């Protein structure tokens, strides 16, 4: 038996889990908030991540640990000068400042299809490549001094190793930059130049089971990866599995053996932490649809909205809510608004509107699932993540609308667990105990299992009603 640690440096905090290498059993845990000002600012001093890490690891948490894996927030880009110093604070988060830059980049390369063919995704405001374009346009002096580029997990690994000459990343994190292709496994340095205005040094992409190096104290540090890839690894998802995340916006990702190229730009083709691929489809409206409906009905929380919705029946007495409150990405309707159809005297009750909100949100995510299924991605089991997954109205409707078994996992630090599993893999390979092609077998996520059962036909009818209204309102907008 050995002991490894996985740390997850999220936007607001650091979590650390210490695990048994053979079973994945969590032995110890640590937590610390990030010492930053404001509400998730777009600019963060990376030293804040180190300070939080040090606090989370206090009290001897890492005693006996042989290897560490690092997971960190995606889309953060750290611009460094030729000496390795930060040129400016890291650009993190959604960063709406870069929306114009995203449109500029799409036009500069010749459209959405050109980007999809080049790197498997179309530039969005959050991506590093788009932030580089913003930097070049708005802070040209800082852009000019930028000689090296790292993401959050790259930078933390580099710091843990004592800032060696060799700088590394993994294929999962690299696939989210907008300048590395999951299909070809290579950088598109010309896209860095297109965005930043000149070339910059990029980290070496190492394999899933490779070690980034060893600390002066003898701790092995694995490759590291982004939070999405690490959480998928921690959940233990494989072929046939998908993950539906319910945040303010929503996302659907699934494991697939090859990279997908989608000329419509609805699919973002990411690599995972094992050598497989994670195609992702995003919707702009998920829990924000529920919160807006709760406010409209004068309810204090989502629990109250769920309780009210459960007084209605599937189909909400004919009410259909197209939940495009912030425009929508799937389908691509950036300037549209939400709409409510099927109003009749008997349907004009609060409980039916509440039910329509839940069904509209889930039907929008079912559209995202259809995009993946339409490209040959197998989905037999769906992991449903987010606080809203615990709501009875979500659990009642999700299996029949998704047409698959739904698992609501027990709450756990899955990104940190995934980082620890990666560390155990790299450690085992270095000791000759594990195959670099096969990660250690740890128990995956467990939780409540929900089956569509006899309500599958009812769910199909509700879904068809949603599709019919969507096509009447936005004809031809959605082609999975």
TADAKA-V686773 format. One record per residue. RES is the residue in three letters. PHI is phi in whole degrees, -180 to 180 (none if undefined). Layout:
[[RES,PHI] [RES,PHI]]
This chain:
[[UNK,none] [UNK,-125] [UNK,-131] [UNK,-131] [UNK,-126] [UNK,-123] [UNK,-118] [UNK,-119] [UNK,-96] [UNK,-80] [UNK,-59] [UNK,-115] [UNK,-160] [UNK,-120] [UNK,-118] [UNK,-128] [UNK,-121] [UNK,-110] [UNK,-128] [UNK,-73] [UNK,-67] [UNK,-85] [UNK,-112] [UNK,83] [UNK,-58] [UNK,-79] [UNK,-95] [UNK,-146] [UNK,-141] [UNK,-139] [UNK,-151] [UNK,-157] [UNK,-74] [UNK,-82] [UNK,-81] [UNK,-122] [UNK,-95] [UNK,84] [UNK,-99] [UNK,51] [UNK,-64] [UNK,-77] [UNK,-122] [UNK,-135] [UNK,-70] [UNK,-58] [UNK,-60] [UNK,-62] [UNK,-66] [UNK,-68] [UNK,-61] [UNK,-65] [UNK,-60] [UNK,-61] [UNK,-68] [UNK,-66] [UNK,-91] [UNK,-68] [UNK,73] [UNK,75] [UNK,-58] [UNK,-93] [UNK,-62] [UNK,83] [UNK,-72] [UNK,-103] [UNK,-153] [UNK,-129] [UNK,-112] [UNK,-123] [UNK,-114] [UNK,-151] [UNK,-52] [UNK,-84] [UNK,75] [UNK,-77] [UNK,-123] [UNK,-110] [UNK,-83] [UNK,-119] [UNK,-85] [UNK,-65] [UNK,-94] [UNK,91] [UNK,-85] [UNK,-72] [UNK,-72] [UNK,-159] [UNK,-57] [UNK,-64] [UNK,-91] [UNK,-128] [UNK,67] [UNK,-65] [UNK,49] [UNK,-62] [UNK,-58] [UNK,-92] [UNK,-62] [UNK,-67] [UNK,-62] [UNK,-61] [UNK,-63] [UNK,-60] [UNK,-66] [UNK,-59] [UNK,-67] [UNK,-65] [UNK,-95] [UNK,107] [UNK,113] [UNK,-63] [UNK,-64] [UNK,-63] [UNK,-68] [UNK,-60] [UNK,-69] [UNK,-74] [UNK,-136] [UNK,81] [UNK,-156] [UNK,-104] [UNK,-53] [UNK,-126] [UNK,-59] [UNK,-77] [UNK,-71] [UNK,-55] [UNK,-61] [UNK,-73] [UNK,-65] [UNK,-66] [UNK,-64] [UNK,-61] [UNK,-62] [UNK,-63] [UNK,-83] [UNK,-109] [UNK,-135] [UNK,-60] [UNK,-65] [UNK,-65] [UNK,-62] [UNK,-65] [UNK,-82] [UNK,-76] [UNK,-111] [UNK,-137] [UNK,-127] [UNK,-138] [UNK,-97] [UNK,-60] [UNK,-71] [UNK,-60] [UNK,-66] [UNK,-67] [UNK,-60] [UNK,-60] [UNK,-67] [UNK,-62] [UNK,-85] [UNK,85] [UNK,58] [UNK,-71] [UNK,-65] [UNK,-77] [UNK,-120] [UNK,-129] [UNK,-147] [UNK,-121] [UNK,-68] [UNK,-65] [UNK,-63] [UNK,-62] [UNK,-68] [UNK,-94] [UNK,-77] [UNK,90] [UNK,-136] [UNK,-138] [UNK,-100] [UNK,-68] [UNK,-72] [UNK,-98] [UNK,69] [UNK,-143] [UNK,-74] [UNK,-111] [UNK,-64] [UNK,-65] [UNK,-77] [UNK,-62] [UNK,-65] [UNK,-60] [UNK,-82] [UNK,-88] [UNK,99] [UNK,-162] [UNK,-74] [UNK,-146] [UNK,-70] [UNK,-121] [UNK,-65] [UNK,-70] [UNK,-88] [UNK,-106] [UNK,-74] [UNK,-58] [UNK,-101] [UNK,-79] [UNK,-93] [UNK,-74] [UNK,158] [UNK,-129] [UNK,-72] [UNK,-56] [UNK,-86] [UNK,96] [UNK,-79] [UNK,-79] [UNK,-116] [UNK,-78] [UNK,-64] [UNK,79] [UNK,-167] [UNK,-77] [UNK,-59] [UNK,-62] [UNK,-67] [UNK,-68] [UNK,-64] [UNK,-62] [UNK,-67] [UNK,-68] [UNK,-68] [UNK,82] [UNK,-76] [UNK,-142] [UNK,-57] [UNK,94] [UNK,-104] [UNK,-133] [UNK,-124] [UNK,-108] [UNK,-105] [UNK,-106] [UNK,-111] [UNK,-55] [UNK,-101] [UNK,-126] [UNK,-146] [UNK,-129] [UNK,-134] [UNK,-146] [UNK,-84] [UNK,-145] [UNK,-76] [UNK,-142] [UNK,-73] [UNK,-106] [UNK,-109] [UNK,-122] [UNK,-67] [UNK,-77] [UNK,84] [UNK,-72] [UNK,-97] [UNK,-100] [UNK,-93] [UNK,-101] [UNK,-97] [UNK,-100] [UNK,-96] [UNK,-123] [UNK,113] [UNK,-96] [UNK,-130] [UNK,-129] [UNK,-65] [UNK,-126] [UNK,-123] [UNK,-115] [UNK,-114] [UNK,-83] [UNK,-128] [UNK,-131] [UNK,-65] [UNK,-61] [UNK,-65] [UNK,-68] [UNK,-64] [UNK,-63] [UNK,-67] [UNK,-61] [UNK,-64] [UNK,-61] [UNK,-89] [UNK,73] [UNK,-97] [UNK,-78] [UNK,-157] [UNK,-73] [UNK,-61] [UNK,-66] [UNK,-64] [UNK,-64] [UNK,-60] [UNK,-67] [UNK,-62] [UNK,-71] [UNK,-82] [UNK,-93] [UNK,-129] [UNK,-52] [UNK,96] [UNK,51] [UNK,54] [UNK,92] [UNK,-74] [UNK,-128] [UNK,-106] [UNK,-84] [UNK,-87] [UNK,-90] [UNK,-71] [UNK,-116] [UNK,72] [UNK,-154] [UNK,-103] [UNK,-130] [UNK,-73] [UNK,-78] [UNK,-134] [UNK,-64] [UNK,-113] [UNK,-85] [UNK,-133] [UNK,-71] [UNK,-149] [UNK,-122] [UNK,-121] [UNK,86] [UNK,-71] [UNK,-135] [UNK,-58] [UNK,-75] [UNK,-94] [UNK,-85] [UNK,-131] [UNK,-59] [UNK,-67] [UNK,-73] [UNK,-65] [UNK,-61] [UNK,-64] [UNK,-63] [UNK,-65] [UNK,-65] [UNK,-68] [UNK,-63] [UNK,-59] [UNK,-72] [UNK,-67] [UNK,-62] [UNK,-73] [UNK,-65] [UNK,-59] [UNK,-63] [UNK,-61] [UNK,-65] [UNK,-60] [UNK,-69] [UNK,-60] [UNK,-66] [UNK,-102] [UNK,88] [UNK,-82] [UNK,-81] [UNK,-131] [UNK,-109] [UNK,-139] [UNK,-124] [UNK,-90] [UNK,-107] [UNK,-113] [UNK,111] [UNK,-59] [UNK,-67] [UNK,-64] [UNK,-82] [UNK,-71] [UNK,-56] [UNK,-67] [UNK,-68] [UNK,-68] [UNK,-73] [UNK,-98] [UNK,-60] [UNK,-60] [UNK,-76] [UNK,-82] [UNK,-84] [UNK,67] [UNK,-159] [UNK,-63] [UNK,-118] [UNK,-116] [UNK,-103] [UNK,-66] [UNK,-62] [UNK,-58] [UNK,-163] [UNK,-86] [UNK,-65] [UNK,-66] [UNK,-67] [UNK,-64] [UNK,-62] [UNK,-65] [UNK,-66] [UNK,-64] [UNK,-63] [UNK,-63] [UNK,-64] [UNK,-64] [UNK,-62] [UNK,-64] [UNK,-62] [UNK,-65] [UNK,-64] [UNK,-94] [UNK,77] [UNK,-95] [UNK,-123] [UNK,-83] [UNK,-64] [UNK,-92] [UNK,-131] [UNK,-69] [UNK,-61] [UNK,-86] [UNK,-114] [UNK,-65] [UNK,-76] [UNK,-65] [UNK,-117] [UNK,174] [UNK,-75] [UNK,-104] [UNK,-119] [UNK,-107] [UNK,-66] [UNK,55] [UNK,-72] [UNK,-88] [UNK,-60] [UNK,-65] [UNK,-64] [UNK,-62] [UNK,-64] [UNK,-68] [UNK,-63] [UNK,-63] [UNK,-64] [UNK,-63] [UNK,-62] [UNK,-62] [UNK,-62] [UNK,-67] [UNK,-61] [UNK,-71] [UNK,-68] [UNK,-82] [UNK,-133] [UNK,-60] [UNK,77] [UNK,-75] [UNK,-122] [UNK,-132] [UNK,-66]]
